[in-house]
């Protein structure tokens, strides 16, 4: 019982969302993670930050670490017992060490599901799973045939099946990079797969990643059940000019629409040059000096929270104080801090919108007339002026400074200027100015989305064509509007009978890259 143990974990075909709860739990507790390079990013998301990560070798590697008292996690694609874990698990069992096997979504079922192809139907319930190397020995059957390793040569696979008695008109679908944002499926028949692959721009020279083929009548269901590759922003590479922390919710919503978000911070947040103002503000909050605190950004919440933690304080110090948030992202930051805001503008989520909904000071209902405004050093004066008109005494405190961020790496700058991004979401005028300043102007094919009219005006001043404007100034609304735009492009391509091309594929000389 003093020795360590080993968990053999399947992480599914590729989509991180298919990692099971048990797998995530064990990764978070591991001392050593053994994973191939294709799983390093996934392991990095879930694993214990203190855990060591190494490339897989043999069972002795697992035994040595476990015998030394470490908890070892060994990752496999798909399901571990379908990916060769049995041999290593047997060796660990013979050594008398504790082990656990955590099933994963098998590639042979997960990839067809993401392609919208059911393996079993009312007409066909039998399923056969083989590797492409075995195709020459598979006789015809009405059962659904799933072929792993089909990327080696789809046309050769079809010829082998036809030679074994399979009808030439048998339906065939091949999916590359299944369950990931690079997924691509081609449907055809055994006798026509070569020309159809060529028409789709796919050849063995330009394909990467694993492919899974499904052969049989069940392939015809894809026309109605294709749900993943038909997402409105599927495969779009979208630039979000914010830090990973700020963009977490935005990036998740983009992923739900099928996009591949990439966060590029355009501003950096630094402490104020003179911290005495914030020190007095914190003391005033504790002593009941304020009736309201108005937060105009998530950065302001973060700055106040960090200062509170320095003094050993928490959200309880806000007891008896009313809290206002400028919008949904700021409100979420407050909720994460343990504070539920009393006022969030419903229509216009901006300083101007907050000012319109702010109640006037009432000397009978409001025992204190002071409002604390912890803000950036470049914040607008609109809210301050409006609160003063309403009879409030405002204490404007610089909680943080915003400075232009360092330029992103060269490949990102080249993608921005060269049309490598399909879209960019601008959340303020400063993000437009700063992105152009540190990385250059986005290419003409890139779809430009802005959060409101003022941001659109600034984009126009830099010669950018605005394609999408959020119906209300919130990041959620902006992402939803971009998804509607992507859906309209898909509908237009289908109506014209043309292949759907992402904006980045419309560059001069641009082509589909795998």
C-alpha positions as CSV (number, residue, x, y, z in Angstrom):
1,X,0.0,0.0,0.0
2,X,3.0,2.3,0.3
3,X,3.8,1.9,-3.4
4,X,2.3,3.9,-6.2
5,X,-0.1,2.8,-8.9
6,X,-0.9,3.2,-12.6
7,X,-4.0,4.4,-14.4
8,X,-4.4,3.5,-18.1
9,X,-6.7,6.2,-19.6
10,X,-8.4,6.6,-22.9
11,X,-8.8,10.2,-23.9
12,X,-11.1,9.8,-27.0
13,X,-10.5,10.5,-30.6
14,X,-9.3,14.2,-30.3
15,X,-12.0,16.5,-28.9
16,X,-11.0,17.5,-25.4
17,X,-14.7,17.7,-24.5
18,X,-14.8,13.9,-24.8
19,X,-12.4,13.3,-21.9
20,X,-14.4,11.6,-19.1
21,X,-14.8,13.1,-15.7
22,X,-12.8,10.2,-14.2
23,X,-10.0,10.8,-16.6
24,X,-9.9,14.5,-15.7
25,X,-9.9,13.7,-12.0
26,X,-7.0,11.3,-12.3
27,X,-5.0,13.6,-14.5
28,X,-5.4,16.3,-11.9
29,X,-3.9,14.0,-9.2
30,X,-1.1,12.4,-11.2
31,X,2.6,12.6,-10.2
32,X,3.7,11.5,-13.7
33,X,1.9,11.6,-17.0
34,X,3.1,9.4,-19.8
35,X,1.7,10.7,-23.1
36,X,2.7,10.9,-26.8
37,X,3.2,14.4,-28.4
38,X,-0.3,14.4,-29.9
39,X,-1.7,14.4,-26.3
40,X,0.6,17.0,-24.7
41,X,-1.8,19.9,-25.1
42,X,-4.7,17.9,-23.8
43,X,-2.7,16.6,-20.8
44,X,-1.6,20.1,-20.1
45,X,-5.2,21.3,-19.8
46,X,-6.2,18.7,-17.2
47,X,-3.0,17.5,-15.4
48,X,-1.6,18.6,-12.1
49,X,0.8,21.5,-12.8
50,X,3.4,19.9,-10.6
51,X,3.3,16.6,-12.5
52,X,6.1,15.6,-14.7
53,X,5.2,14.6,-18.3
54,X,7.3,12.2,-20.4
55,X,7.1,10.3,-23.7
56,X,5.9,6.7,-23.5
57,X,8.6,3.9,-23.6
58,X,7.6,0.5,-22.2
59,X,6.0,-1.2,-19.2
60,X,9.2,-1.0,-17.2
61,X,8.9,2.8,-17.3
62,X,5.5,2.6,-15.7
63,X,6.6,0.0,-13.1
64,X,9.7,1.9,-12.0
65,X,7.8,5.1,-11.3
66,X,4.9,3.3,-9.6
67,X,7.2,1.2,-7.5
68,X,8.9,4.4,-6.3
69,X,5.6,5.5,-4.9
70,X,4.3,7.7,-7.8
71,X,0.8,7.8,-9.2
72,X,1.3,7.3,-12.9
73,X,-1.2,8.1,-15.7
74,X,-0.6,6.6,-19.1
75,X,-2.7,8.2,-21.9
76,X,-4.0,6.4,-25.0
77,X,-6.0,7.6,-28.0
78,X,-9.6,6.5,-28.1
79,X,-10.2,3.6,-25.7
80,X,-7.1,2.1,-23.9
81,X,-7.9,-1.5,-24.4
82,X,-8.5,-0.9,-28.1
83,X,-5.2,1.1,-28.3
84,X,-2.8,-1.5,-26.9
85,X,-3.0,-0.9,-23.2
86,X,-3.6,-4.6,-22.4
87,X,0.0,-5.6,-22.6
88,X,1.3,-2.9,-20.3
89,X,-1.6,-3.4,-17.9
90,X,-0.8,-7.2,-17.8
91,X,2.8,-6.4,-16.9
92,X,1.8,-4.1,-14.1
93,X,-0.7,-6.7,-12.8
94,X,2.0,-9.4,-12.7
95,X,4.2,-7.1,-10.8
96,X,1.6,-6.9,-8.1
97,X,1.0,-3.1,-8.4
98,X,-2.4,-1.5,-8.2
99,X,-3.8,-0.3,-11.5
100,X,-7.0,1.1,-13.0
101,X,-8.4,1.1,-16.6
102,X,-10.5,4.2,-17.6
103,X,-12.4,3.7,-20.8
104,X,-12.5,6.4,-23.4
105,X,-14.7,7.1,-26.4
106,X,-13.4,4.7,-29.1
107,X,-12.2,6.3,-32.4
108,X,-14.3,3.7,-34.3
109,X,-17.5,5.1,-32.9
110,X,-16.6,8.7,-31.9
111,X,-15.5,9.8,-35.4
112,X,-18.5,8.5,-37.3
113,X,-20.8,10.1,-34.7
114,X,-19.1,13.5,-35.3
115,X,-19.5,12.9,-39.0
116,X,-23.2,12.3,-38.6
117,X,-23.0,8.6,-39.6
118,X,-24.9,6.1,-37.4
119,X,-23.2,2.7,-37.3
120,X,-26.4,0.8,-36.5
121,X,-29.9,1.4,-37.8
122,X,-33.1,-0.5,-37.8
123,X,-32.1,-2.2,-41.1
124,X,-28.4,-2.8,-40.1
125,X,-27.4,-3.7,-36.6
126,X,-24.2,-5.6,-37.3
127,X,-20.9,-3.7,-37.2
128,X,-17.5,-4.8,-38.2
129,X,-14.3,-2.9,-37.3
130,X,-11.0,-3.6,-39.1
131,X,-7.7,-1.9,-40.0
132,X,-7.1,-0.8,-43.6
133,X,-4.4,-3.4,-43.9
134,X,-7.0,-6.2,-43.4
135,X,-9.3,-4.9,-46.2
136,X,-8.0,-7.5,-48.7
137,X,-9.4,-10.3,-46.6
138,X,-12.9,-8.8,-45.9
139,X,-15.7,-10.4,-47.9
140,X,-18.9,-8.5,-48.7
141,X,-21.6,-8.3,-46.0
142,X,-24.5,-5.9,-45.6
143,X,-23.1,-5.1,-42.1
144,X,-21.6,-1.6,-41.5
145,X,-17.8,-1.7,-42.0
146,X,-15.6,0.7,-40.1
147,X,-12.0,1.0,-41.3
148,X,-9.3,2.5,-39.2
149,X,-6.1,3.8,-40.8
150,X,-8.0,4.6,-44.0
151,X,-5.7,7.6,-44.6
152,X,-3.0,5.2,-46.1
153,X,-4.9,5.0,-49.4
154,X,-8.7,5.4,-49.8
155,X,-8.7,4.5,-53.5
156,X,-6.7,1.4,-52.8
157,X,-9.1,0.5,-50.0
158,X,-12.0,0.8,-52.3
159,X,-10.3,-1.4,-55.0
160,X,-9.6,-4.2,-52.4
161,X,-13.2,-4.2,-51.3
162,X,-14.5,-4.3,-54.9
163,X,-12.1,-7.2,-55.6
164,X,-13.6,-9.1,-52.6
165,X,-17.1,-8.9,-54.0
166,X,-18.4,-5.5,-52.7
167,X,-20.7,-3.8,-55.1
168,X,-19.1,-0.8,-56.8
169,X,-22.0,1.5,-55.8
170,X,-21.6,0.7,-52.1
171,X,-21.6,4.0,-50.2
172,X,-18.3,5.1,-48.6
173,X,-17.4,8.1,-46.3
174,X,-13.9,9.0,-45.1
175,X,-13.3,11.4,-42.2
176,X,-9.9,13.0,-41.5
177,X,-9.0,14.5,-38.1
178,X,-12.3,13.4,-36.6
179,X,-13.8,15.3,-33.7
180,X,-11.4,18.2,-34.1
181,X,-11.8,21.6,-35.8
182,X,-9.9,20.3,-38.8
183,X,-12.4,17.5,-39.4
184,X,-13.3,16.9,-43.1
185,X,-15.5,14.2,-44.5
186,X,-15.9,13.1,-48.1
187,X,-18.8,10.9,-49.1
188,X,-18.8,8.8,-52.2
189,X,-19.1,5.3,-53.5
190,X,-16.4,2.6,-53.9
191,X,-16.1,3.1,-57.6
192,X,-16.0,6.9,-57.5
193,X,-13.9,7.7,-54.4
194,X,-10.8,8.7,-56.4
195,X,-12.5,11.5,-58.5
196,X,-14.5,12.7,-55.4
197,X,-11.3,13.1,-53.3
198,X,-9.7,15.0,-56.2
199,X,-12.8,17.3,-56.4
200,X,-12.5,18.0,-52.7
201,X,-8.8,18.9,-53.1
202,X,-7.6,16.0,-51.1
203,X,-4.6,13.9,-52.0
204,X,-2.2,11.7,-50.0
205,X,0.4,14.4,-50.4
206,X,-1.6,17.1,-48.6
207,X,-3.4,15.1,-45.9
208,X,-2.3,14.9,-42.3
209,X,-3.8,13.1,-39.3
210,X,-5.7,9.9,-39.0
211,X,-8.7,8.9,-41.2
212,X,-11.7,6.6,-40.5
213,X,-13.8,5.2,-43.2
214,X,-17.4,3.9,-43.0
215,X,-18.7,1.6,-45.7
216,X,-22.3,0.7,-46.1
217,X,-25.8,2.0,-46.6
218,X,-25.8,3.8,-43.3
219,X,-23.5,6.5,-44.8
220,X,-26.6,7.9,-46.6
221,X,-27.8,9.2,-43.2
222,X,-25.1,11.8,-43.1
223,X,-27.2,14.2,-45.3
224,X,-29.6,14.6,-42.4
225,X,-27.4,14.0,-39.4
226,X,-24.2,16.0,-40.2
227,X,-24.1,18.3,-37.2
228,X,-20.4,19.0,-36.5
229,X,-19.0,20.2,-39.8
230,X,-22.2,22.2,-40.5
231,X,-21.7,24.5,-37.5
232,X,-21.8,28.2,-38.7
233,X,-18.2,29.0,-37.9
234,X,-16.8,25.5,-38.4
235,X,-13.0,25.6,-38.8
236,X,-12.9,29.4,-38.7
237,X,-9.7,30.7,-37.1
238,X,-10.9,33.7,-35.1
239,X,-8.6,36.3,-33.4
240,X,-9.8,37.5,-30.1
241,X,-7.7,40.6,-29.0
242,X,-7.9,39.8,-25.3
243,X,-5.9,37.9,-22.7
244,X,-6.8,34.2,-22.1
245,X,-8.4,35.1,-18.8
246,X,-10.5,37.8,-20.3
247,X,-11.4,35.8,-23.4
248,X,-12.3,32.5,-21.6
249,X,-16.1,32.9,-22.0
250,X,-15.8,34.3,-25.5
251,X,-13.5,31.5,-26.7
252,X,-15.8,28.9,-25.3
253,X,-18.8,30.3,-27.1
254,X,-16.8,30.5,-30.4
255,X,-15.9,26.8,-29.9
256,X,-19.5,25.9,-29.6
257,X,-20.1,27.4,-33.0
258,X,-17.2,25.4,-34.4
259,X,-14.5,28.1,-34.5
260,X,-10.9,27.9,-33.4
261,X,-10.3,31.0,-31.2
262,X,-6.9,32.4,-30.7
263,X,-6.3,35.0,-28.0
264,X,-3.9,37.8,-28.7
265,X,-3.7,40.5,-25.9
266,X,-3.5,44.0,-27.2
267,X,-3.2,45.7,-23.8
268,X,-1.4,44.9,-20.7
269,X,-2.6,45.8,-17.2
270,X,-0.3,47.3,-14.7
271,X,-0.7,48.6,-11.1
272,X,-1.3,52.4,-10.7
273,X,1.8,54.5,-10.3
274,X,0.5,55.9,-6.9
275,X,-1.2,53.1,-4.9
276,X,-2.2,55.4,-2.0
277,X,-5.6,56.1,-3.7
278,X,-6.5,52.5,-3.7
279,X,-5.4,52.0,-0.2
280,X,-7.7,54.8,1.0
281,X,-10.5,53.3,-1.1
282,X,-10.2,49.9,0.5
283,X,-10.1,51.5,4.0
284,X,-13.3,53.5,3.0
285,X,-15.1,50.3,2.0
286,X,-14.3,48.6,5.3
287,X,-15.4,51.6,7.3
288,X,-18.7,52.1,5.4
289,X,-17.7,55.3,3.6
290,X,-19.5,54.4,0.3
291,X,-23.1,53.7,-0.7
292,X,-22.2,52.3,-4.2
293,X,-19.2,50.8,-6.0
294,X,-19.4,51.0,-9.8
295,X,-17.2,48.5,-11.7
296,X,-16.7,49.5,-15.3
297,X,-14.5,46.5,-16.4
298,X,-13.4,43.0,-15.3
299,X,-9.9,44.5,-14.9
300,X,-11.3,46.9,-12.2
301,X,-12.8,43.9,-10.4
302,X,-9.5,42.0,-10.6
303,X,-7.5,45.0,-9.3
304,X,-9.8,45.5,-6.3
305,X,-9.8,41.8,-5.6
306,X,-6.0,41.6,-5.6
307,X,-5.8,44.6,-3.3
308,X,-8.3,43.0,-0.9
309,X,-6.3,39.8,-0.9
310,X,-3.2,41.7,0.0
311,X,-4.9,42.9,3.2
312,X,-6.5,39.5,4.0
313,X,-10.0,40.7,3.1
314,X,-12.7,39.0,1.0
315,X,-16.1,39.7,-0.5
316,X,-17.6,40.1,3.0
317,X,-16.1,43.6,3.2
318,X,-18.7,44.7,0.6
319,X,-21.6,44.0,3.1
320,X,-24.1,46.9,3.1
321,X,-22.6,48.4,-0.1
322,X,-24.5,48.4,-3.4
323,X,-22.6,47.1,-6.4
324,X,-23.0,48.1,-10.1
325,X,-21.4,46.3,-13.1
326,X,-21.1,47.8,-16.6
327,X,-22.0,44.5,-18.4
328,X,-22.2,40.8,-18.3
329,X,-18.4,40.1,-18.4
330,X,-17.8,42.5,-15.4
331,X,-20.8,40.9,-13.6
332,X,-19.3,37.5,-14.1
333,X,-16.0,38.6,-12.6
334,X,-17.9,39.9,-9.6
335,X,-19.8,36.6,-9.2
336,X,-16.5,34.8,-9.3
337,X,-15.4,37.0,-6.4
338,X,-18.6,36.1,-4.5
339,X,-20.5,39.3,-5.2
340,X,-23.8,39.6,-6.9
341,X,-24.2,43.0,-8.5
342,X,-27.3,45.1,-7.7
343,X,-27.3,47.0,-11.0
344,X,-26.4,45.8,-14.5
345,X,-27.7,47.7,-17.5
346,X,-30.2,45.6,-19.5
347,X,-30.0,47.5,-22.9
348,X,-26.7,49.2,-23.5
349,X,-23.8,47.5,-21.7
350,X,-21.4,50.4,-21.5
351,X,-20.5,53.2,-19.2
352,X,-23.1,55.3,-21.0
353,X,-25.7,52.6,-20.6
354,X,-24.9,52.3,-16.9
355,X,-25.2,56.0,-16.5
356,X,-28.7,56.0,-18.1
357,X,-30.0,53.4,-15.6
358,X,-28.3,54.8,-12.5
359,X,-30.9,56.0,-9.8
360,X,-30.7,59.6,-8.6
361,X,-29.5,60.3,-5.0
362,X,-32.4,60.4,-2.5
363,X,-31.4,61.8,0.9
364,X,-34.3,59.9,2.5
365,X,-33.5,56.5,1.1
366,X,-29.7,56.8,0.7
367,X,-27.9,57.3,4.0
368,X,-24.6,58.0,2.2
369,X,-24.2,59.8,-1.1
370,X,-20.7,58.6,-2.1
371,X,-19.9,56.3,-5.0
372,X,-16.5,54.6,-5.5
373,X,-15.4,54.4,-9.1
374,X,-12.3,52.1,-9.4
375,X,-11.3,52.5,-13.0
376,X,-8.5,52.5,-15.6
377,X,-6.2,55.5,-16.0
378,X,-7.8,56.2,-19.5
379,X,-11.4,55.7,-18.5
380,X,-14.1,57.9,-20.0
381,X,-15.7,60.7,-17.9
382,X,-19.3,60.0,-19.1
383,X,-20.3,58.0,-16.0
384,X,-18.6,60.4,-13.6
385,X,-20.4,63.4,-15.1
386,X,-23.8,61.7,-15.0
387,X,-23.6,60.6,-11.4
388,X,-22.6,64.1,-10.4
389,X,-25.7,65.4,-12.1
390,X,-27.8,62.9,-10.2
391,X,-26.6,64.3,-6.9
392,X,-23.9,61.7,-6.1
393,X,-20.5,62.5,-4.7
394,X,-18.0,60.4,-6.7
395,X,-14.5,59.3,-5.8
396,X,-12.7,58.5,-9.0
397,X,-9.8,56.1,-8.2
398,X,-7.2,54.7,-10.6
399,X,-7.3,51.0,-9.9
400,X,-5.0,50.0,-12.8
401,X,-3.1,51.3,-15.8
402,X,-3.5,50.0,-19.4
403,X,-0.5,50.0,-21.6
404,X,0.0,48.6,-25.1
405,X,0.9,44.9,-25.1
406,X,4.1,43.5,-26.6
407,X,3.8,42.4,-30.3
408,X,2.6,38.8,-30.8
409,X,5.0,36.2,-32.3
410,X,6.0,36.6,-35.9
411,X,3.7,33.8,-37.2
412,X,0.7,35.5,-35.6
413,X,1.6,38.9,-37.2
414,X,2.0,37.2,-40.6
415,X,-1.4,35.5,-40.2
416,X,-3.1,38.8,-39.3
417,X,-1.6,40.7,-42.3
418,X,-1.6,37.8,-44.7
419,X,-5.2,36.7,-44.3
420,X,-4.5,33.6,-42.1
421,X,-7.4,34.5,-39.8
422,X,-11.0,34.1,-40.9
423,X,-12.3,36.7,-38.5
424,X,-11.3,39.2,-35.8
425,X,-13.5,40.4,-33.0
426,X,-12.9,44.0,-31.8
427,X,-14.3,44.7,-28.4
428,X,-13.4,48.4,-28.2
429,X,-11.7,51.3,-30.1
430,X,-8.5,50.7,-28.1
431,X,-8.3,47.1,-29.3
432,X,-8.5,48.3,-32.9
433,X,-5.7,50.9,-32.4
434,X,-3.5,48.6,-30.4
435,X,-3.8,45.5,-32.7
436,X,-2.9,47.6,-35.7
437,X,-0.1,49.1,-33.7
438,X,1.5,45.9,-32.5
439,X,0.7,43.5,-35.4
440,X,-0.5,45.4,-38.4
441,X,-3.8,45.8,-40.2
442,X,-5.9,42.6,-40.8
443,X,-6.1,41.4,-44.4
444,X,-9.0,42.4,-46.6
445,X,-10.5,38.9,-46.6
446,X,-10.7,38.8,-42.9
447,X,-14.2,39.3,-41.5
448,X,-14.3,42.2,-39.1
449,X,-16.7,42.1,-36.1
450,X,-17.1,45.0,-33.7
451,X,-19.0,45.4,-30.5
452,X,-20.6,48.8,-31.2
453,X,-20.8,51.9,-33.4
454,X,-17.9,53.7,-31.8
455,X,-15.6,50.7,-32.4
456,X,-16.9,50.5,-36.0
457,X,-16.0,54.1,-36.5
458,X,-12.5,53.6,-35.3
459,X,-12.1,50.5,-37.5
460,X,-13.3,52.6,-40.5
461,X,-10.6,55.2,-39.6
462,X,-8.0,52.5,-40.1
463,X,-9.4,51.5,-43.4
464,X,-11.1,48.3,-42.2
465,X,-14.4,47.1,-43.7
466,X,-16.8,46.2,-40.8
467,X,-18.8,43.1,-41.7
468,X,-20.6,42.4,-38.4
469,X,-21.8,44.7,-35.6
470,X,-23.2,43.3,-32.4
471,X,-26.9,44.3,-31.9
472,X,-26.0,45.2,-28.3
473,X,-22.6,46.0,-26.8
474,X,-21.8,42.6,-25.3
475,X,-19.3,39.9,-26.3
476,X,-22.0,37.2,-26.3
477,X,-24.0,39.3,-28.8
478,X,-21.0,39.9,-30.9
479,X,-20.1,36.2,-31.1
480,X,-23.7,35.3,-31.9
481,X,-23.8,37.9,-34.7
482,X,-20.6,36.5,-36.2
483,X,-22.2,33.0,-36.1
484,X,-25.2,34.4,-38.0
485,X,-22.9,35.9,-40.6
486,X,-21.1,32.6,-41.0
487,X,-24.4,30.8,-41.4
488,X,-25.5,33.3,-44.1
489,X,-22.3,32.6,-46.1
490,X,-23.0,28.9,-45.8
491,X,-26.6,29.4,-47.0
492,X,-25.4,31.5,-49.9
493,X,-22.8,29.0,-51.1
494,X,-25.4,26.1,-50.9
495,X,-28.0,28.2,-52.8
496,X,-25.4,28.9,-55.6
497,X,-24.3,25.3,-55.7
498,X,-20.7,26.3,-54.8
499,X,-18.4,24.7,-52.3
500,X,-18.2,26.4,-49.0
501,X,-15.0,28.3,-48.5
502,X,-13.8,30.0,-45.3
503,X,-12.8,33.6,-45.6
504,X,-9.1,32.7,-45.3
505,X,-9.4,30.4,-48.3
506,X,-10.4,33.3,-50.5
507,X,-7.0,34.8,-50.5
508,X,-5.3,35.1,-53.9
509,X,-3.6,31.8,-54.3
510,X,-5.3,30.5,-51.2
511,X,-6.3,26.8,-51.1
512,X,-7.5,24.3,-48.6
513,X,-4.6,23.2,-46.4
514,X,-4.6,20.1,-44.2
